């Protein structure tokens, strides 16, 4: 993600004027890769429409914190739809929504945390304009809100970025991995204050990453997501098999469900009415992510 036009997370959650900021923002894929292609009027219009649909879905609810996901590159060959996730936090019951997420700094191997408006979340030239909303149960929302307003947000951030970081890597981190570790910290209720504590916590034993089959040609090309990536933090045995365990949007939301902390999912796109999934429908919906 190109850092130009984005606001680094300061801990003071203020909704950015999305449409004004959009004119300054260049495009990227899934919070990782970026190009110097200027934002087109069509791209801005579609991002704005989806951002408005997201706002219309969130605003009438009583939710304080949700997890949202977006599409980046076309990952259908890996069985995935969504590639990047972040938290959306409301500053009061009738207040504004702010997205807090980790983004790769374009052209570097580092990342930072950013807070911005709902429309900005989609200003990254996605393959498709879809969004997924995971609404945690109320007690989980309260725990997440507490963590997101604390220094744990930064303590669990590793600035050395790797798009396909291994879930147990302390040397690298991707955007979904940071979000997963914050979720574990919220569930642990004060028992997690570092990345190593998050990864060692018994709750993490319930987490199951997605496994992506990446062939040798793709590895040699290093262009899977057109971003900074390394395969070296994955075990040699997995590399030889071409199987990479990765924290994905789907695996994070599946983890929420398996721990009993997911209340419902909502799927948005530009053409259709929102799809809502609860109860027995959640398992099938999660596999579509």
N, C-alpha and C positions, 0 to 999 in steps of 0.2 A: 504494500500500500504506500502510495506517495504521501510523504508527511506534509507536503505543502498544502495549505488550506485546512489541515486538521488541527484540532486543539488537544494538546497533551492533557491527560487527566491530572487535575490538581487537587482533587478531593473536595472541591467546592462544586457541587453538581448544578450546572446551569444549562438549560436548553439553548442550543445554538440556533440562531436564525437560519434555518436550513436553506431556504431558497437563495438568500444573499450569499451564503457561504458556497453554495453549489457553483456559482460562477467562477470561483477561485480554485475548484478542486479538479485534479486530473483523475484519470480512471485507473482501476486496478482489478485484479481477480482475487476474490475470496480472502481479502486481507493479507495477501502475500505478494503476488506479482504486480508490477505496474508498468505502464507504458506512458509515453509522452503524447499519446493521441488525445486531442482536446475533447472535452465533454460536448456532445452534440445536443441540439435542441430536443431531438427525439429521446435521447438517453435521459436528459433532465426531466422531460415530461413523464416518461415511464417511471423513473425513480420517484417523482413527486406523487404520481397516482398511487403507487404501491405504499409509499410512506403515509399518505392520507388514509388508505384502507387499513393500514396497521394502526394508525391513531384511532380510527373509528371502531376498530375491534377492541382496542385496549381501554379507551376512555370510559365507556359505560360500566366497565367491570369494577369490582371492588379490589382488584389486584394491586399490590404495592410493588412487587418485583416479578418479572417473567424472564424467561430465556427465549431469545429470538434467534432464528437461523435464516441464512440467505443462500442463494445459489451463487456460485462463482464460475469456475470453468465447468465444462461438460465432463462429469465423472461417471457417466452411465456405464462405461466399460468396467468400472470397478464396483458396480452395483450401488452407487451413491447418488443422491440428488443434491443434498445441501452440503456446503463445504466450510462455512464460517458461522460462528455463533457469538453472541454477546448477551449481556444483561440489559434489560430495560427497567429503569428504576423511576418511580414517581416520587416527587419530593413532598407531596402531601396528598390526602385522599382525593382532592379535586384539582391537584396541581399538574405541572408539566411532566413529560416523560423525557428521560435522558438515557441514551445508549452508552454503556461502558464496555469497552472491549480492547483486546490486544491487537495491534497491527504491526506488521513488518515494515520497517523503514526502507523505502525503495532504494535498491542499489547497494544495500549493506547486509550484514549478517546479524543485525540487531532489531529489536522491537521496542515499543513503548506502549503505554496505556492511554486511551483516549476517551473523552466524553463528548458526545455530540447529539444532534437532533435525529429524529426518526428518518427523515428523508435522506440524510447523509449516509445512512447505513446501506443504501442501495445505489450509491453513486459510483459504482465500481465496474461498469461495463459487464454485467453478469450475462451468462449464457441464457438464462431465463429469469423472468421477474416473478419468482415465487418467494413466499416467506412462510416460516413455520413458527408458531407461538407455543411454547410449553409453559403452562400455568402450574406452578408448584402448589401444594397444599398450604393453607394459611400459615401454619406453624413454620413451614419451611421458608415461606416468604419473609416472615419476621426475622428468622435467623440469617437469611441472605442479606436483608436490608442492614442488619447490624454489622455484618462482615464488610459489606461494601462501603460503609461509612467509617471504616477503621483502617489502621495501618497494615492490616493483613493483606489488603489489595496489593500493596507494593512488596511486602515480604515474600509473597508467593509468586512474584514476577522474576523470571530469568530473562535477561535482555538478549542473550545469545540465541538467535532464532533459527529454527529448522522446521520447514514445512511438514516433514514427515518424522518429527521427533518421536522416539520410542516413549511409551507411556511412563516408564520408570527411569527415564533419563533426567539427571540433575544438571547436566551440562548444556542441554538445549531445551527449548519449549516452543510449542506452537499455540495459536490462539485458543483452540478448543481445549488444549491441555491446561492452560491457565484457568479457564472457566471451570473445568472439572475439579481442579484442586481447590478452588474457592468454594465449590459446592460441598466438597468433603469437609472443608474447614467450617462451613456453616452447620453441617450436620453434627460435627464433633463438639460444638458448643464450647469453644475456648481451648480445646485440647490440641489444636493444630495452629502453630505459629511460624512454620517454615515449610519449604517444599519437601524436605526429607521426612518431616513428621506427617505431612499429608500422604505421602506415598507409603509410609509404614503403617498408617492407621488401619485397623481391622475393617473399616468400611470400604477401603480401597480393594479389599479382597473380593468384594462383590462386583467390582467393575470388570467388564469384558470389552477390550478394544475390538475394533474391526480389523480384519486382516486383508491387506491389499496385495494382490499378486502383481509384482512389477518385474517385467522381464529384463534380461541382461542388456538388450539394446537400449531400452528406455533408461536404465541405470547409467549406461555409458554416456548417453546423450545428456543426462542430467536435466532434462527439460520437462519433466512431468507436470509441474505447475508453473513453469517459467518463473521460478523464484529461487531464492537462496535455500538450498537443501543439501543435506549430507546423509549418507547411509551408514556412517561409521558407528553411530550409537546403537545400532541394532546388532544382536548376537550374530556371530559368524555363521552359525547353523541356519539361521533364518535367511541371511543374505545368500547363502549358497542355494537355498530352495527358492529364492525370490519371493519370500513371504514376509510382509512388513506389518507389524502390529502398530496401529495408529489411533490416536484419539480423534474421533469424528463427531460431527453434530449428532448423528444417529446413536452412537454409543453412549454419549453423555445423557441424552434423553431416555435411552433405554435404562441406564443406571438409575435415573430418577424414578422410573417406573418400578424397577426391581426392588428398590428400597422403600416403596410405598409412599413416595413423596410427590408423585405426579398426579395432579387432579384432572387435567384435560389437555388436549392438543387442538390447535386450530390452524388450518392450512389456508393461505391466501394466495391468489394470483390476480392478474389484471382482468381476466375475462369472466370468472365465475363468482358466485356467492361463496362466502367462507364455508369451509367444511369443518365440522366439529366432531371430535372423537373423545369418548369417555368410556369407562368401564371395559367391557369385553372387546370393544373396537380398538382399544389402544395398541394391542400387540400387532395387529395387522397394519395399522397406520405407521407404527414405528419402523416396520420393515420397508416401508416406501421411502423413508428418509435417506 
